[in-house]
Amino acid sequence: MATNEEVEQGVRIEQEHTVIIGNNQIIETVTAGTGKVTGRDAATNTDLLIEIREENQQKLDELSNRLKSIEASISKILKSNEDPQKSKAGSKKESIDESIAHSSNTVNVTSKTIKRFQLNHVFEDVANFNENEKYYSEWEEHYNVKWRMSVLHSNDHLLFLVYCDPIAPRDKWSIGTKLEFKVVGGNRKVITRTWDFCYGTHRYFGFKKFQDWKEMKKFYLVDGNLTVEASVTIVETTGLGKEKIRVFDESQKDVSDVILVVRDTKFYVSKMFLASQSSVFKALLLGNFSESKQSEVTLNGIDPDDFHYFLEVLYGESAIDGIECYRFIAFPTFFLPDSNVDDIALLADMYDTPMVLRRCEEFLLKESKETVEVKLEIATQYNLENLREKCRSQIRATVVPKNISGPKNRKVTKKNPLRKLLCF
């Protein structure tokens, strides 16, 4: 205990802690500020004190990083209408770039939830393409839809198309997109064309006269091959979701205290429950924001079907799955790529809901039929350590089988797509 005299003389009074150590439970008094230890084995206890300090510092650092992460999300929300004129003038361009913006009772959550991907393909021996015959890239699955590109030599021009094929569509479906078509030649030559198109009635879109055929052959072929790219941004989808397990409609009004509006869909939910699972919702719905006093909060930039499945998982339902399909009766069952795990993980990461991310990781570890490359990409994006380690182990076993020796089998070339997945 410090004396009154010490306090009056300006001596810094340090908080004392009691530490129980050893099998005999010897009680030692440790002064937090100076590190002074009283007792029998002062040297040993000093080491213990250092260890305790390091452990406490680590916990403080983790807490600090956690708070910074939450503050970063909240700070975006606080940007209400600092410059309304600038916001209005640049809203169309900036809507894709902002992470979270806040205006009135509307919360925009865009850059992390905007669905973007890129298709790449190299068509070989293009100069000898048969006229009016389509050549295709392989199908790729992105966001529950299969995509591919096609080129065609027609009327002395290069025709360039992007196809889509929903995996589990309803009778009426649509996919609103922003498309960027690109032909890449040598010496950094690039031709780019963009267009907004809504797939639905038509499952393909492109340019009939993307480029003059002779010009393409002269300036854009590299060793006779043509490199094409298509960047796709999915703006809006309808009719692509699977069957719902749980309802969040007006029938839940008596057990809800807030309505979250995503496009034209209203979700009747509980503030307290969302806040208990998500630091972002806790700050938004229970913090010092206007939303905490409003009965309806609009969330922009996210898909209502994705948000529904996210809520289902949050409320304990088994809403993450793959789609079981049959090609013909004579053929065995096969699985298409998982329909919604990436979408749910995206929202779980954005709203900081660890439980939902764990459910996604468990599904990918135990049930998913996705390729190891896709799983590793998801694991890396959302820091799913258990999944990432399992994927890396599987890839190593694939690249260098234990029961096969010899330099030919062990060589991991630059052309091997698994090589870059191991190098991080």
WOJO-V780631 format. One record per pair of residues at least 6 apart in sequence whose ideal C-beta (glycine too) atoms are under 6 Angstrom apart, sorted by the first residue. I is the first residue (numbers start at 1). GAP is how many residues later the second one is. Records with the same first field share a line. If there is no record, write none. Layout:
# WOJO-V780631
I = GAP  GAP
This chain:
# WOJO-V780631
2 = 11
14 = 17  18  19
15 = 17
16 = 13
17 = 13
18 = 9
19 = 9  11
28 = 11  17
29 = 9
30 = 7  19
35 = 14
37 = 8  9
39 = 6
70 = 209
73 = 207
74 = 209
76 = 23  24
77 = 23  25
79 = 22
80 = 22
81 = 22
95 = 15
96 = 14  18
98 = 12
99 = 12
100 = 9
101 = 7
105 = 186  189  192
106 = 192
107 = 192
108 = 192  193
109 = 192  193
110 = 191
112 = 238
113 = 188  189
115 = 28  119
116 = 117
117 = 25  115
118 = 113
119 = 28  30  111
120 = 109
121 = 16  28  107
122 = 103  105
123 = 12  28  103
124 = 101
125 = 99
126 = 100
127 = 90  97
129 = 24
131 = 22
132 = 22
134 = 16  18
135 = 16
136 = 12  14
137 = 11  12
139 = 7  9
140 = 7
141 = 196
144 = 23  96  195
145 = 19  21
146 = 19
147 = 17
148 = 15
149 = 13  81
150 = 11
151 = 9
152 = 7
153 = 60
156 = 57
157 = 52  56
158 = 52  53  55  58
159 = 49
160 = 21  46  47  50
161 = 43  45
162 = 44  68
163 = 41
164 = 35  39
166 = 7  74
167 = 169
168 = 74  155
169 = 70
170 = 69
172 = 67
173 = 66  67
174 = 24  26  64
175 = 24  62
176 = 22  59  60
177 = 20  55  57
178 = 18  55
179 = 16  18
180 = 14  51
181 = 12  49
182 = 10  47
183 = 8  37  45
184 = 6  43
185 = 34  35
186 = 36
189 = 30
191 = 20
193 = 14
197 = 8
237 = 66
241 = 64
245 = 67  72  74
246 = 66  71
248 = 19  20  63
252 = 16
253 = 15
256 = 12  13  14
257 = 14
258 = 13
259 = 7  9  37
260 = 7  37  39
261 = 35  37
262 = 37  40  42  45
263 = 41
265 = 39
271 = 14
274 = 7
275 = 6  7  10  11
277 = 37  76
278 = 73  74  75
279 = 73
280 = 71  72
284 = 7
285 = 7
286 = 6
291 = 6
306 = 37
309 = 10  31  35
310 = 34  37
312 = 7
313 = 6  31  43  46
314 = 42
320 = 21  24  43
322 = 13  16  47
323 = 13  16
325 = 11
335 = 34
337 = 33
338 = 30  32
341 = 19  22
342 = 36
344 = 16
345 = 15  37
348 = 8  9
349 = 33
361 = 23  26
364 = 11  23
365 = 22
372 = 19  22
375 = 16
376 = 15  45
379 = 8  9  12
395 = 23  26  27
399 = 13  19
400 = 10
412 = 7
